[in-house]
Amino acid sequence: QKEDSKIWTIVENFDKQVEFHLDDDHVLWQDTRLVVPNNASLREALLTEAHSSPFSVHPGSTKMG
C-alpha cells in the first residue's frame, strides 16, 4: 500500500473520508474490505490464495469448505 499513489491520496485526505480507516498495523480498509494496490500480479496472488484456501467462505455464505 505504501507505494500506491492513489492509496496515499486517500490517506492524505483521511479527515474527509468516511468509509476508509487504518488498522493498528497501518493497513488501509474500506469498511470491511482490504484496500489492495492496483498491481495485477499482487491481485492475482491474493485471489488465488483466497480461492484455494480450504477455509475460504464467500461473503454472505454460511458454509465453509
Secondary structure by P-SEA (a helix, b strand, c coil): ccccaaaaaaaaacccccccccccccccccccbbbbcccaaaaaaaaaaaaaccccccccccccc
